[in-house]
Amino acid sequence: MRHATRRGLLAAGAALLAKPALAQANWPDRPVRLIVPFPPGGAADLVGRMLAAHFGTAFGRPFVVENRGGAGSSIGVDALAKAAPDGATIGLINIAANAILPAVRRQPLPYRPVDDFAPVANLAVTPAIVLVNPQRLPQVRTIQDLVAAARVRPEEINYGSSGVGSSLHLGMELFMQKAGIRMTHIPFNGGGPLLQALTAGTIDASLDVAATTGQLIREGRIRALATTAPRRLPDYPDLPALNETYPGAELASWHGFAAPTGTPAPVIGRLAAEAARFLALPETAERYRGLFLDLPEHANPAEFTAFMQRELESFRALAREANIVVD
């Protein structure tokens, strides 16, 4: 009787140990929530919906997009960090919430920008372009012209951004640091007012994303000098990358996706493998080009995690050197 009881306990223990493994093997066994930390309609939302549709087909379960915008995307990212690590919730993470805000905010965020997540894959890169108003700076036709003018007139040339501590602000600070120049910063409340000021000639220069400036560049209302992307852009092959002349002056907004930390490794592995297939599809590249997005270089969870850590450390160093603090 004693042996039978012992065998029963061992069998029960083995069954309990097998349940998590079985659950992971059967994942997903229910709909999966995909948090997009932005309102509907933007590029990040469209990428999230593309990914959700692909995953739904690949895994045979619905992946339901939940938009949780606000506070520079930190509200939705915080919700992802605090979700149960059971494979039922994944979400988008990005340069703002996971690298820039932690670097520039005076008060700590309610989540740890890397450690509270199980990064899966980088999904998309948004290139930015250094721009000038051709009426305000008629002699500036190249990035070298802008640098030369700023050296002759330190802090007399101004540039706008979408706000203090934004990626556009830090991108210009990084460029000025690498080029050894100073210009005067004029922050605006968002990208729309910034672009209006640049086209109206209220400011001299700015950094802005290709998606919103392409038509204005083609019309000659603003002039493109260089991109902060790691390499030249397919739609602007004659536009140099800042890296070519000023090594290290590289900044591109990114959107990846993650699960809450503690999510089982087999689930992360399956998500990562399917994300790689999604990024390799010709239709993904085609839709990205229409959205002025670029494909990322960081393909697997380990590479993406290391990239996120480097981004965080780089922005912390830049914010300290430029004395950029946001309350």
Protein Blocks (a to p, Z undefined) as FASTA:
>chain_A
ZZmmmmmmmmmmmmmmmmmmmmmmmpcfbdcddddfbdehiamlmmmmmmmmmmmmmnop
acdddddeeehhlmmmmmmmmpccehpaccdddfklmmmmmmmpmbdcfbdfklmpccfb
dfbdcdddddddfklmmmlmbfklmmmmmmmmghkaccddfbehiaklmmmmmmmmmnop
acdddddedjklmmmmmmnopambdcddfklmmmmmmnopaccfbdcbfbdcfklmmbcc
fklmmghiacdddddddddehiafklmmmmmmmmmmmmmpmklmmmmmmnopacdfblbf
klmmmmmmmmmmmmmmmmmmnopacZZ
